[in-house]
């Protein structure tokens, strides 16, 4: 059924296909649970990512994290990225406590995925404001809300990669 599983016991994080995610969320909603959604490239996971995702998990009963596929990361970040393939990045994200579902997506933005699953809360990091979130109109159209979460953006994969390159 699931594309992959992390952990064991009742709190397993599921790395799912979009179809599997839709099915799981339908069950969660039927049980009265709210859904939060966060997304990103998560190439070279760092403390800023962890803080963002932990804060997103506090916004609802379930947290879905969408991870950009390799092609979309390269188009967003340049030919030198991603450093890690999507499956590895998804597994690392799934290891963070508080995340319920992980899905890899291949669109340039998460607008289509948001429309498909209609999370109650779309969470973005502090490098955005509610008014600058690219998908804000999509979220508002189906009745969801946007939340800005995490600590100030003082950590970036780009900076981490630059430090590594300068040490070589």
N, C-alpha and C positions, 0 to 999 in steps of 0.2 A: 504494500500500500504506500508507505512513505518512501520518498526518495532517499532518505537517510535518517539515522537516529543518533542522538548524542545522549550520553548519560544513561541512567537507569532509574527505574522506579516511576512513581507517579508524575514527577516533574521533568519528564523527558522533553528535550527541545527537539522539534522536528524540522528537518530540512526537507521542504516540500516542493512539489511542482505547483504551479498556479491552480490547477484543477483540484489538487488535494487540499490546498490552502482554502479555497472557496468552500469545500465540503466541511473542513474542520471549523471554520468560522461560523458556518450555518448552525452547527451543533452548539458552539459556544453562545451564539446569540439566543438560540432556543432555550438555553439554560440561564439566560438573563445576564450574561457577561458582556462587558464593554470591551472595545478593541482600540488599541493605540497602534500607530504605524510610524516607523522610522526608516530611513534609508541612507545609503552611502556606498562609497567604494570600499572603505575599510582596508586599504592596502597598507600593510605594515601597521597592524593594530597598535594603538598607543593609548595613554591614559585619558586623553581628550575624548576618544571614541567611547571608552568604558563609562566615563562620567555622563556623556550624552545619552547612551543607551540605558543606563541605570535610571536617569531622570525621566526618560521616556516611559520606562516600565511603571513608574509611579502614576502615570496619567490614566490608566485603565486596568481592567482585570487581566487582559491578555496583551502581549506585545508581539507584533509582527515586525520583522526587520527584513527589508529588501536590500539585497546586495547587487550592485552593478556587475554585469558579466564583463569578461575581459575586453571585448570589442568596445563596449561603451566607456570603460575606464580609459582605454587608449585614446579614444576620441575626446574625452574630457581633459585628460591629464598629459597626453603626449605619448610618443612612441616608446619611451623608456618605462612606461607603466602599463599594466600592473606588474609589480614585482612578484606577487603571488597569484596563482590562478584562482578563479572564482570559487571552485570547490573548496580550496584551502581557506580562503577568506570567509566563506560561509561557515565552515567548521569552527574556525576561531571565534566568530561572532556567536555561534550557537553555544559556545562554552561559557559565555557570560551569564551569570545568575540573573534571573528576571526576564529573560527572553523566552518566549513560548514557541514561536515559529520563525523560520528563516526561509526566504525564497530568493532565488537568483532571477534577475530580470534583464532583458536585453533592449529595452527602449531607451531613447535619449533622455527621457524624463519619466517620473513615476505617475504621470497623469492617468494613463490608461489603467494601470494597476490600482490606483486610488478609486477610479470609477468602477472597476470590477469588484473590489472588496468593500468599499465605502466604510472605512474605519471611523469610529466616533471622533478620534483625535489624530491629526497628522502632526507629528513632532519634528521640529527642525532645530538645528543648533543655533548658538548665540551669534553666529556670523550673519544671521537673518533677523528681521523684525517681522511681525505678523503681516505687515504691508508689503514686504519684499519677498515673501515665500512665493516661488514661481507657480506653485499649484494651488494657491489660496482660492482662486475662483472656482476651481474644480471641487474643492472641499466644501466651500460654501454652497455650491449648487445642489449637493445632495444632503445638506443639513449638518455637516460635520464642523469641527472647529480646528483651528491651528493653534499649537502651543510651541513656544520657544523654550527649549530646555537645555540643561547642561551648564557647565561653567564657562567663563569667558574663553573665547577661542585663542588660547596662547600656545596650542600644540597643533602641529600640522605635519602630515606625512611628508610633504614637500620639504619642510625644514629638516626633518629627520634624515631623509635621503641625501640632502645637501651636506649635512654633517658627516655622514658615512663616506660620501664621495671625496670630501676634503681630507679625510684621514687616510685615504689609500695612497 
